[in-house]
Structures are given as C-alpha cells and as structure tokens.
C-alpha cells in the first residue's frame, strides 16, 4: 500500500518544480501571440513537436510505455481536455490580447475550488475559495482596461480556465501510477489524434491564412513545444506527486503575472508598469504565500512524530 507521507525535502523539491514550470508557462502566451498562425494549427504543430520530443526522451531514458487499459483511457480523456483547453486559450489570445486572456485565466483557481470537492469527494474548503477570490482580485487590479471589443476573447479565456481546472484534478489520480513523461506523452498523443481528426473541418470553417509555418514560426513553435511545454508538463506532474491540484492551480496565478509583464515590454500592451500592477502582484503573491504557509503547517501536523 502506498503511503501518503511526504518528506519536507520532497515537498520543497515539488515547490521548486512547480514554480519553474509556471515560469516557463508564463512565456507561452507571448510566444503564441508571436506565431503568425491560427489557434487550431498552432496547437496542432505544438502537439506534434511536443509528442515527438517526449517520445524521444522516453526512448532515450529507457522508460516503459506500458500503462494499464484503465490508465490509458483516463489519459486519453485528459489529453482531449488538454487539447480543448489550448484551443480556447490561444483562441482567446488571437481574439483579444495577452493581457486580457491571462487576467481572466486566473479564474482557474476558482473553478478548481468549486470542482475538486465534487470530483474527489473531499470536504469543501472555504479557505481555498477565499484564496482563489484573492488571486482573482489581484489579476483584476493588474489589468484595468476597456474590454468591450474583446467579447469573444473574454468568453474563450473563461472557457480555457474552466477546462484547465479539470486537467490537474484528473491528473492527480494518475501521476502516482505512471511516470510523468509517459503521462504527458499519452495525453499529448491523444490530443493530437483528436485534433488531427477535427482539423479538416476546422480548416473548412475558419479558412486559416497560413497552413505551413514560416522559418521564424518553426523556431518559435520548437521553443514553445519543447522548452515551454515538454519541460513544464513533466515538472508540474512531478510536483503533483507531493502537492494538491489546488496548490498547483493556485500557484499558476503567477503565470499571468509573468506573461502580462512580458506583453507590456514586447507588445507594448501597456506603456509602463503602474501601481495597479504591483498591487495586483502583491495580492496574488499573498494568496500563494498564505496557502503555502497553511498547507505547510497542515503537512507538519499530519506527519507522525518520532517516539
């Protein structure tokens, strides 16, 4: 029987892996905005490159591709959700901008606080809802702008957050039985298969201007797929072995901070970082620090004492 005990070193390592993955994810929106392709083809090429990267890595490290039929079906379903989440996310960026998308993406934590107790049957935690609302308030303070012209982008961003909340919750039940790399590989492969079957209809409906990436887009897609997808996916799944889905999703609120800051400098979405940005960042950091502190205290109280 597997033990639920986690040493402090394991938890510390998990927090480092989690925040490194979030830092890498923070660049995905900016890179996606820079790629001159529609969201459907962008996600398709991203999944192709990442799947090949993961497949090569697993072969090189000698890990087994074997999973049980139960886990394979679970990974297939989660992979489809990941694909849909990415379509909504990059669609939101294309129909609005990086700042609008990332500011609304923070609602992932709110959806997680509401959805996780229903799926995992755990007791509803009012404190987690409070942390979620604090983080969302922080993002709201960061981005204050007239978004009436971004209605489609706003809807897509909220849908991306809703679907994204399921991803880590459902992965929590798989990462203890299957290696992180294999989990990522089958999820990406499943999403790629689903999107490939859907792609002809997508092209027929939306008529994307560019079907084949330019040289610059190939370079950006490689960076996006390997350094901002392969690495952080594996790191975040490793972190999930010792952290809750809520902890990960709450900390992902730092991703919009990194992404919005990059968008300010690269795309000029704001001319400078105003006081609202720093106040919003402080609220988000406070929500993460408070949750981490109380989660650490709970971990300490749950650990057995030596007699």
N, C-alpha and C positions, 0 to 999 in steps of 0.2 A: 504493500500500500504506500502510495506517495505521501510524503509529509508536506504539510502546509507551512513548515518553518522556513523562514528566510533569514540568513545571517545579515548583519549590518553591512558587511563588505559586499554581499550580493545586491543589497538594496542600493548602496552607494553607486556601484557599478551600473545598475539599471537606470538610475537617475542621470548619470553621465551619458549613457547610450541614448536615453530619451531626448535629452536636450541637444545632443549633437544631431540626431535625426531631425529635430524640429528646425535647427539652424539650416540644414540642407534643404528641408522642405520650404523654408522661407523664401528661397530663391526661385521656386518652381513657377510661381505666378508671373514674376518678371520675365523669366526665360520664355514661358508660354506666350506672353504678350509680344515678345520679340520675334517669335516664329511666325512667318508670313503664310500661315495655313489655317483652314477652318478647324474648329474644335474636334470634329469627328476624325479627320485624317491625322491631326496632331496626336490624338490619343492612340490611334491605330499604330502609327510609326513608333510612338513611345513604347507601346506594349511589345511590339516586335523586337526592338533593340534590347529592352529590359529582359524579355524572356530568353533571348539568345545569351545575354550576359549571365543570367542566373544559371542556365543550363551548363554553360562552360565552367562556371565556378563550381557547381556541384560535381561535375565530372573531374575537375582538377583536384578537388579536396577528397574525392573518393567516397562521398556520402551516398547513401542508398536513395533511390527514387521511390521505393516501395511505401505505400500507405494503404491502410485498410479501406475497404469499399465504403464504409461509413464516413471516414475522414475525407475520402476523395469527393463524395457527394457534397459534404459540408464545404470543402474548399472550392468546388465548382460554383456553388451558390454564392459564396462570399466573393469570388472572383467576378461574377456577374455584377454584384453590387459595387465593387471597386470600379469596374468599367463605367457603370452608370454615373457613379459619383464624379469621376473625372470628366465625363461628357458635360455634366451640369456645371462643374467648376470652371472648365475652360470656356464653355459657352457663356457663362456669366462674365468672364474677363473680356471676351470678344464683344459682347453686347453692352458692356459698361466700361469699367477700367479696373485696374488692380486694387485701388483703394476701396472702391465700393464693394467689390467681391470679398476682399479679405475682412473688411469691417463686419460684414454680415456672416461670414464664415465662423465667427466666434460663437454663434448660436448652436454649434455642435455640442458644446458642453451642456447647454440647457436641454437639448434633446436627449443627451446621454443620461442626465439625471432623471429624466422622466421615463425613458425607455428601459434602461438597465434593470431597475427593480421588477419590471413586468417580465422581462426575458429570463433573468437569473433567479427570480423569486425571492430576492433579498429584500429586507425591510427598506421602505422608502426613507431616505435620509434628507431631512430638511436642510441640514448644513451644506450638503453638496449643491442643493438648489440655490442656496444663498451665495456660495462661491461662484456658481455659474452666472447669476444675475450681476454680481460684482464685476466679473470679467467682461460681460456683455456691455455693461455701463461704461467700462473703460474704453472699449472699442468705439462705442458711440461718441464718447468725448473726443477720441482721436480724429474721427472723420466727421466733420460737420460741413455739409455742402448741400446744395440743391440737387436732389437725385430724381426729380420728376421725369427727366428724359431717359432714365435708366430703368424703367419699369421691368422690362424683360430680364435684364441683368440681375435685378434685385430678386425676382422670383426664382431664377436659376440658382443664384447663390444660396438662398434659403433651402432649396431642394437639395443642393450639394451638401449642405450642413446636415440636413435630416438623414440622407442616405449614409453619409460619412459616420454618423453616430453608431450605426449598426456594425460597421466594419470592425472596430476594436472590441466591441462587446462580443460578437460572434467568434472572433479570432481567439478570444481568451480561452475558449473551450478546446482549442486545437493545438495551441503552441506548446502545451505540456506533453503532447504525444508525438509531435512531428517536429523535425528541426526547422528553424526559422527560414533557412534558404529554400527548403523543399516546399514549405507553406507558401512562400512568396512565388516560387516557380509555378506551382499548380494554379494559384489564384490568377497570376498574370496570363498563363496559358489559357485558362478558362475564359477570362475576359476577352482575350484576343480572338478566340474561336467565336464567341458570341458577337463581337463587334464586326468580325470579318463576314459573318452571315448577314448582318444588318447593313453593311457598308454599301452594297449596290443600291438599296432603297434610299439610303441617306444621300448618296451622290445624285440620284434621280430627283429627289425632292429639293435639295438645297443647292445643287449645281456649284460646288466649290471651285474657285478660280484656279487653284494650284493642286494638281493631283500628285505631283512628284516634287520633293523638297529641292530647293536650291542648295548650292555648296555651303552657304552660310547656315541655312536651316538644318542641313545634315549635321553640322558641327554642334549647333545648339541642341538638336534632338539627342545627340550622343551624350552631351553633358547632362541634359535633363533625365535621360533614361538610366545612365549608369551612376553618376555622382549624386543626383537628386532623387532617384527612385530606388535603384538596387540597394545602395548602401543604407539609406534611411529606413527602408522597409525592413531589412534584416535587423538593424539596430533596434527599431521600435518593437519588433516581435520578440527579440531577446529581452527587452525591458519588460514586456508584458508577463514574462515568467515570474516576476517578483513585484510588479506593480498592478494596481487595478486599472480596468479600462477607463474609469472616470479620471484617475490621476493622469493618465496619458492624454486623454481628450481635453482635460482642463489645461494642462501644460501646453498643448498645441495652440492655446490662445497667444503664445509668444510668436507663433508663425506669422500671423498678420502684422505684428509689430515690425518684424524683420522685413517682411515683404513690402509693407507700406513705406518704410524708411527708404528701401531701395528704389521704390517707384518715385518717391519725391526727388531723388537725385538723378535717376536715369531718364525718366519720362517727364519730369517737371510737373507732376500732378499737383504739387504744392511748391511754392517758391521757397519756403523755408519751414523748419520745424517750429511750430508755435507752442505756446504754453499748454494748449489743449492736448497736443501730442504727448508732452511729458506727464501731464496729469493722467491721461488715459493709460499711458505705460505704467505709471505708478499703481493705478487701480488693478491692472492686470497682474503686475508683479506681486502685489499684495495678496490677491486671490490665490496665486500659485504658492506663495510662501506660507500663507495661513494653512492651506490644505496640506502641504508637505509637512509642516510642523505638527499639526494634529494627527496626520496619518502616521508620522514617525513615533509620536507618543503612544498611539494606539498599538503600533507594532511592538514597542518596548514592553508595554503592559501585557501583551499577549504571549510574549516569549517565556519559556519555562526558566525558572531560577535554579541555580546550582545549589545543592544542599551539602 
